[in-house]
């Protein structure tokens, strides 16, 4: 059975306490709720950006469609104005004037049809622009939320990092001078036992696994020399005796 000074074994509980607090602080750092919020919002922002690009393309296509419809209507209007001017001037034969009158009737129907196309295209453009603006507004709002939450996350991380630094300094002070073999055993057990390598013995209970030792194991522990490094028969952790648990 290995041995280590009683004082070193007692100080091991301080090291263990610091290690547990370091573990908890690092876990908090890795699982900040705000980090998950940012991750979710970033995903939504990416979807909205893709939607905004798609709707922007639709708006551009519709603007070209409206421009073409306007050009078509304008071309018919100009042709009709020209024919109307020739008709009103009375120049040309009766047959020519009759042809101009017939063409004006055709152009009138053509203009009416093109104006309907123009109005329908403008209505679709107006709807598309509204939807595009709404998507961009949502995207911008989420971007602002991400910025705000990122600042909040950075502040929380800075606070936790400062806490980790303080605990690490406390831990270094606690472990300084402790028997090297005892520390090595503790580190090995801590790695294999969820971060707990040493625990106090309170009565007949190991505070590492919270199991009650059987009478035979307890008697063997109690009869061991004060500097003997004893282990819990249930979990294998170092048991520190006569300590304020």
Order of alpha helices (4+ residues) and beta strands (2+ residues): alpha-alpha-alpha-alpha-beta-beta-alpha-beta-beta
